[in-house]
Every structure is written in structure tokens, then in C-alpha cells.
Amino acid sequence: MDRLIELLPQLWDATLETLFVATAALIFGGLAGLVLGLALYATRAGSIFPNRVVFGTLNVIVNTFRPIPFIILLLALQPIARGIGLPGIGVPFAIFAITIASLFAISRIVEQNLLTVRPGVIEAARAAGASRSRILFLLVPRESLGPLVLGYTFVVVALVDMTAIAGAVAAGGLGEFAINYGSKQFNPWVTWTAVLVIVAIVQTVQFIGNALARRVLRR
């Protein structure tokens, strides 16, 4: 317990690293995943811009990368990161790896949530003279905003989990803190404190996401 008190500054730094990595990965992966999800939705058969070749290609890419376990993807991305000038460890690498891992999952979540928009709403917009681009980029996301908020809330929770896993390759955050000061030094107080901090972050994110989704759905 005394050791845990001594490590409180490092615990605080590790918590900030986790929040920073998760936020940065959410921004980059969230935007890229949103674009990819919109493309999947728009090009599928019977959608706004149906294109069998484009949809088939994107679908195969997403289905190829999405099931890869994150710890394996971490190791596979290390030489790629070094090839583009990033270190194979540390916070920059964690952001890079989590962004790559999350964007494919986010794209599928976006696609599935956009599919909840009733066809009648789209048909009514077309009858009113709205362009296909306006429907895709304005109407459809607005109509599915509630489910999208819940979907992105789930993603944020997954990103926090990924930051913990990234600690296995010295990528910073609470995962590395728990490994270095808890597991390697056989100190369960440190390990469980890191676990409790992660749980607190996840619960806070879930609460905020649920509240936002309820507010959007009541409009």
C-alpha cells in the first residue's frame, strides 16, 4: 500500500496518457471510420450511390482487418510504423495502432446505424428535391444520430481497453503502468488500482454517452 502511495504521480501521468491516446485515436479513427462507414452505406445495393465493385472492395477490406486481435495487430504494425518514421513503442505508436484498429470497427458500426434510417424518409427527401449528396451527408446522419452516439460510446470504451493492451508493447498509459509497477513487481494493489481507474473512465464515458443519446432521441 505504501508503494502505491509513492506511485500516485506516475498513476496520474498514466491516466492522462490513456485519456490522451484514447481521445486522439477517437478523433483520427472516428473521422476515418465515419467516412468509410458512409461509403459502405452509400455504395451497397439499393442505396444512394450503389456500386457493387466499390462496396465489395471496401467490404472485403473491413472484414479482413476487423477480426484481427488487437495484440497481434500491434505487433504487425510496429515495422510499418517504423517505416513511416514513427517509433514502434510509446504514445505516438499507440495512437497510430489504435487508430488503425478502430477505424474498421467504427466503419461497420456507422454503416449498421445508418441502415436504421427508414427508406420512407429518404424517399420523401428525394421527392422534395434533395440531392443524393445532401441526403447522404446531412439527412441520413441526422436521422441516425441517436444510434450513432451510442455506437461511438461503445467505441470509446473499446479504445480505452486498447490503450491498456498497448501497454504490453511499452505504449504508455495505465496498461504499461499496471505491467511495470504491478505485475512485474508482484504488487496487486497497483494492478487493481489501475483496473479501478480504467473502470471509472469507462463508467463515466458510458454515462455521458447514454445521456447524450437520450437527449438526441427525445428531439
Number of C-alpha atoms within 10 A of each C-alpha: 10 7 11 18 10 10 14 12 11 15 22 14 15 20 21 14 18 29 19 16 27 26 17 18 26 23 13 18 27 24 16 19 25 22 18 22 25 20 21 27 25 23 19 19 12 10 15 16 17 16 16 11 11 14 19 13 11 16 16 10 12 19 13 11 17 18 12 12 10 18 14 9 16 27 14 12 17 19 14 14 18 13 11 8 9 15 17 23 19 17 21 16 24 31 24 21 28 26 24 21 24 25 27 26 21 28 26 23 21 28 22 18 23 24 14 12 17 12 11 9 14 20 13 11 16 14 10 9 9 14 12 16 12 12 18 20 12 11 18 20 19 15 19 20 18 21 21 22 20 21 19 17 21 17 21 23 19 16 25 26 18 23 29 23 21 28 23 18 18 19 28 26 31 32 28 24 25 26 20 18 20 20 15 10 12 12 17 15 17 25 22 13 16 24 16 12 15 22 15 12 18 20 13 13 17 17 13 14 20 16 13 15 19 15 11 16 12 7 6
